Amino acid sequence: MKVLILEDEPIHAKYLTKLLNSISEFPIDEIFHATSLEMAYSYYRQLTINIFFLDLTIFGSDGFQFLDQFPNETTKTIVVSANIDIAIRAFEYGVIDFLAKPVSDERLRLALERYSLRSGTSLKETKNRNYVKSRLLQVDIDKLESRLSELMEVKKVYQNEELTLETLAEKLELHPRQLSEFLNGIKQTSFNSFLHSYRIKEAKELLIKYPEMKVSDVCFEVGYKSLSSFYEAFKKEQKTTTSEFRQKTLTT
């Protein structure tokens, strides 16, 4: 198990390293320390990193640059920050957890349990995955599934271009962390991917049902703020452009 810590303040990096080494039931082979995004990129190119502790407020850099550049690594990432507001935004990327500075032993253990739940590994003291899911989420999964389906499929809240992980969690009477864990740990998807899936599904229906409807009108109808973001999401989801999709479906 290899751990990478991106932290430009040595005292915080040393303290986190000390805490990690003190948790004997979580097997860690090596802990690496980067003080800049460039160093973190270098480690990722050379090593297989299992867990990444990311400080979002590195001097002269924006930690979200890493999340944007390495979207597949967010499921290995635990965000560390003294700024709770920006940390909540990170959950939209599908990160494992958020740890407020200074990091406590108890919260670190909980974050590692969340990692175990996602990766399929287990802490020695926590082998029952259903127990872990129940304890971490602290919600009725069936009721949450039902309520979420109602909001997305009946009320179509995804059509609101301002919908975020935080506002959706509020509608569900959950903390953003709980909703993020539900989506990533149980639904196996990030918030952004979950949102795109509903928007693109309706967009496809509109493109087929209303051949004369402008693509821009479809875009804004399903909740996108701009055509560029819609085109990008559609191409990523369908592996084709909107015009190609519409032409193909109308000729078959």
N, C-alpha and C positions, 0 to 999 in steps of 0.2 A: 504494500500500500504506500503510494507516494503522495505527499501533500505539498502544495505550493501556497505560500502566503505572500500576497502582494500588499505591502505596507511600507510607507516611507518614513514611519517613526519607529526607530529601533526598539524603544521601550515597549511599545505595543506588540511588535513582532516577537520579541523575546518572551513576553508574558504569555502570549497565545501558544508559543512553542512549548513553554513549560507546562501549561495546562494540558495540551495534547499528549505530551509524554507521561503525564500523571494518570491518564486514563488507560490502565493496563488491559482492560477487556476489549479495547479497540486496537487491532494490530496495525501499527504504523512502522514502515521500514525506514523511510527517509522523509525529512521535512526540508524543503527548499524555501529560500527567502528572496523575493524580488522587490526592488525599491522603485521600479518604474514599469510602465506598460511594455516598453521595449524589452526589458529583462524577462517579463512574464511571457511575451511572445517567443523569446528565445528558448525558454524552458519548455514550452509547449511543442516547439519544433523538434526538440532533442529527446524529450521524455514522454512517457505515458503517465499523465497526472490523473490521480483518482479523485482527489478533492482539492478544490481551489477556494481559498479564503480571499475574497476581493474587497479591498478598501475602495469605496466609491469616490473618495475625495483625495486622491493622490495629488500632491503638489504639482501644478502645471498640467494636469491631465484630468480626463473625465473617465471614471470607471465604466460608464455605459458604452464607451468606445469598444471595450473588450467584449461586452455582451452583444453589441452589434456585429462585431467582426467574427466572433466565435459562437454563433447561436446554438450549435450542437453541444457546447460545453456548459450551458447554463444549468443542466441537470446535475452537474458536478460542483456547482458554485454555491458557496455560502457567503452572503454579503455581510461585511462588517462596516459599521459607520456610526458616527455620533449624531447624524441627521436622520431622524425617523421618517420625515416627509419624503425625502428622495429614496429612502430604502423601500418604501411601500411600492414605488414605481417599479422597482427591480422585480417584484413578484410577477409583473406582467410578462417578463422574459422567461419565467418558469424556474427561477432560482430555488434552491432547496430551502433556505431559511435566511433570516436576518438576525444578526447579533449586534446589540447596542454596545458601544464602548462605555466603560471598560467591560470586557467579556467576563461573564461569571461561569464558574464550573458547571452549575446546574443547566444553564442555557446551552452551553457548549455540548453537554451530553445529549440534550434533547435534539439539537441540530444534527448530531452524529446519528441519532436514532432515525431521524428523517432521511438521512442519506442511506442508512441501512434498508429502510423501507423501499426506497426507490431503486437501489442497486441490486437488491436481492440478497445482500449479505446481512449478517446479523451480529449484533453485540452478543457476547456470551450470555448475558443476563436477560436478553430479550429475543427469544427464538420464535415466539408465536406471532406471525405477521398480522393476523386478524386483531390480536390484542393491541399490537402497535398502532394499527390504523384507528382503532376505536379510541385509544388513549390520546393520540396526537390530534385527531380531528375533534373529538368530543362533540360529535353531532350524530343525529339519526340519519344514516346514509340513505335509507329508502325515502324518507321525507324530503331530504335535500335533493335527491334525484327527481322526485315528483315536482317540487317547487321550481327547480331550475328548468325543467321541461316546460312548465306552464309559462314561465317568463320568456323563454326563448321561442317556443313553438306557437303559443297562443297569443301572448301579448307582444311578441316580436320586439323585445327591448333592444335587440341588436341593430335595429333600424336607427336608433339614436346615435348620431355620429360622436357624441360626447361620452358614450359608455366606456367605462374603464373597469379594471379589476375591483377598484375600491368602491365604485358606485354600484356595481352588480352585487358585491358582497353585502353592501348596506341593504339592498333590496331583499337579500336572503337572510338578513340579521346575523351575519357572520363577520368575523375579522378577515381582512384580506388574506392573511396567512392561511387561515382555514380553507378558504375557497381555492387558493393556489395549491395547497396540499391535496385537496380533493381532486382538482383537475389533473395535476401532475402525477400524484401517487396512485389514484384509482382510475381516472379516465385516460391516463397516459398521454396527456396533451398539455400544451401551454395555454394560457389565457388567450393569447393572440391567435393561435391556431384554432382554438375552439370558436372564437368570434368569427374568424374568416370562414370557417366551414359553414356557418349559418348564413352569412352574407352571400357567399358564392353560390350556395344551394338555391337561394331565392333569385339571385341574379340569373342563373341558368334557366329557371322557370320563366322569368320575365322575358328573356331573350327569345325563348321558343314560343311563348304564348302571344307575345306582341312583336311580330317581325318588324313593324314600322317604328317601334319605340327607340328613341335615341339611346345610344350606349351611355351617354352622360346622364340621362334621366334614370336609367337603370342603376348606375353607379350611386347617385345621391339617394335614390329610393331605398336601397338596401343598407345605407348607413356610412358610406365612405365620404371623406371630406374632399378628396381630389381624384381626378381621373387617373393620375399616375400611380397612386397607391392602389386603386382598383385594378388597373391593368396588371400591375406587378403581382397582386394577390391572386388574380384569376389565372395568370400564366403559371404561377407556382402550383396552384391547386389542380388545374386541369391539363397542364402541359401543352396548352394551345392558347391562341389569342381569342378574344371575344368574337371577332369577325369570322375567324376560321370555325369556331364552335357553332355560331349561328348558321353559317353556310352549310356546314356538314349536316346539321340536324334538319335543316329545311329541305335538303335534297335526298334524304333517306326515308 
